Amino acid sequence: MKKNALDNGFQLAAFDIISSTNEEAKKLAEEGAPSGTVVWSKTQTAGRGRQGTKWFSPPGNLYLSLLLRMDCDAKIVSELVFLSALAVRDALPKVNLLFKWPNDILSRDARKLAGILLEAKAGTSGKADWVVIGVGVNIASHPADKDVDRPATCLKKLGRNMEVDELLQAFLDKFSIWYNIWNNEGFAPIRKSWKKNAAFLGEQVNINLNNKLMTATFKDINETGELVIILPGGEEISISAGDMFLGETKKK
């Protein structure tokens, strides 16, 4: 492991290979590492996404986890997923992106380019002890369609050449900007900007909620980042966890 300082006060812990940047960041959090610690690895042997899915992690792509310590209610830390998506978008100004609720970043043809995995530990007071935000961006390569539930893409395929360390620094620069906005103004400006790139907004979508599939219309995200949907009978409900997609998930 190599340690050095990055711009904007971040402290970098860099690896050539690691099992999972999120797991390392959580370990460092428990050992007392400071807020702003960034774990970055050239590859991962056990990278993962939401709900334990495998995250393919060959060299040439970006794999990082950011450790934060904040004096805030643990209930609102999920808002950092949306904030992180904005940071990825702004770090890639020449790429047209879509945000798929709650944590995926897609190309305009709805192929997955990046994902965000947030994990947190709540303290006894109900406030967040620490938060780890994992970010994976496909730069040079992406998994084959046969190896994943839904199709993926990479920056190279989209005609955008970028070095891993360049994107790392750009993401952290943009994250700092949005994090300051969030601290000073709350979730409202994050929500407003996220919705500009929202995938499937106003469309009929499929929702996987606790392994139960339903069809609904994606109406909005609310003031806490929950998905607002309209059921076929007209009932409007909000959900805080689940998976939204168009079409069928590939069966394995």
DRENZAKOL-465103 format. One record per residue (C-alpha): residue in three letters; x, y, z. Coordinates in steps of 0.5 Angstrom, whole numbers, plus 500, padded with zeros to 3 digits. Example, Ala and Ser with C-alpha at 12.3 -4.5 7.8 and 13.67 -1.06 7.14 Angstrom:
% DRENZAKOL-465103
ALA525491516 SER527498514 
This chain:
% DRENZAKOL-465103
MET500500500 LYS502507498 LYS500513502 ASN500520500 ALA496527500 LEU491529494 ASP489536492 ASN483538497 GLY485535503 PHE484527501 GLN489522503 LEU490517498 ALA492509500 ALA494506493 PHE494499492 ASP496495486 ILE491489488 ILE486489493 SER480484495 SER475490495 THR476498496 ASN470498500 GLU472493505 GLU479496506 ALA476503507 LYS471500512 LYS477497516 LEU481503516 ALA475507519 GLU475502524 GLU482503526 GLY481511526 ALA483513519 PRO481520518 SER475523514 GLY477524507 THR481517506 VAL481515499 VAL482507498 TRP484506491 SER487500487 LYS489498480 THR484492481 GLN480488486 THR479480487 ALA473481490 GLY470487488 ARG462488489 GLY456492488 ARG449493491 GLN446486494 GLY453483493 THR453483486 LYS460481483 TRP464488480 PHE468486475 SER475489476 PRO481488471 PRO486493471 GLY485500467 ASN478502470 LEU477506476 TYR476503483 LEU476507489 SER472508496 LEU472514500 LEU471515507 LEU467520511 ARG466522518 MET460527519 ASP456529524 CYS449528521 ASP443524522 ALA445517519 LYS438517516 ILE440522511 VAL447519509 SER444515503 GLU443522500 LEU451521498 VAL449516493 PHE446522489 LEU451527490 SER457522488 ALA453521481 LEU453528480 ALA461528481 VAL462522476 ARG458526471 ASP461533472 ALA468529472 LEU466527465 PRO464533462 LYS464530455 VAL460524456 ASN452524456 LEU450520462 LEU444518465 PHE442516473 LYS439510474 TRP436510481 PRO438509486 ASN446508484 ASP447506477 ILE450511472 LEU449509465 SER451511458 ARG445514453 ASP444507450 ALA442505458 ARG449501458 LYS452501465 LEU458505466 ALA459506473 GLY456504480 ILE456507487 LEU456503493 LEU455506500 GLU456503506 ALA455506513 LYS456505521 ALA451508525 GLY453511532 THR449510539 SER446517538 GLY443515531 LYS448519528 ALA453516522 ASP460514525 TRP463513519 VAL461513511 VAL464509506 ILE462511498 GLY465506493 VAL465508486 GLY467504480 VAL468507473 ASN469502467 ILE474506463 ALA478501459 SER474495459 HIS467492461 PRO464485462 ALA461482457 ASP453482456 LYS453474458 ASP457475464 VAL452480467 ASP445481468 ARG444488464 PRO449490459 ALA455495460 THR460499457 CYS466503458 LEU469510456 LYS473507451 LYS467505447 LEU464511448 GLY470515445 ARG473518451 ASN480516453 MET482518460 GLU487516465 VAL485512471 ASP489517476 GLU486523472 LEU479521473 LEU480519480 GLN483527481 ALA477529477 PHE472526481 LEU474528488 ASP475535485 LYS467535483 PHE465531490 SER468536494 ILE464542490 TRP458538491 TYR459536498 ASN460543500 ILE453544497 TRP450539500 ASN453541507 ASN451548506 GLU444547502 GLY442540504 PHE439535499 ALA434540495 PRO440542490 ILE443535489 ARG436532487 LYS434538482 SER441537479 TRP440529479 LYS433529476 LYS436533470 ASN440526468 ALA435521471 ALA434515467 PHE426513465 LEU423519468 GLY416519467 GLU416512463 GLN413505465 VAL419501469 ASN419494472 ILE421495480 ASN424489484 LEU422490491 ASN424484496 ASN424479490 LYS417481488 LEU417484481 MET412490480 THR410495474 ALA409502475 THR411509472 PHE417513475 LYS414519477 ASP420523481 ILE425522487 ASN422525493 GLU426530498 THR429524502 GLY431520495 GLU426515495 LEU423513489 VAL416515487 ILE412511483 ILE405510480 LEU402503480 PRO397501475 GLY391502479 GLY393510480 GLU396509487 GLU402513488 ILE408510493 SER415511495 ILE420506496 SER427507499 ALA430500497 GLY429496491 ASP432496483 MET429499477 PHE430497470 LEU426497463 GLY425490460 GLU427483463 THR433481468 LYS437476464 LYS436469467 LYS442465469 
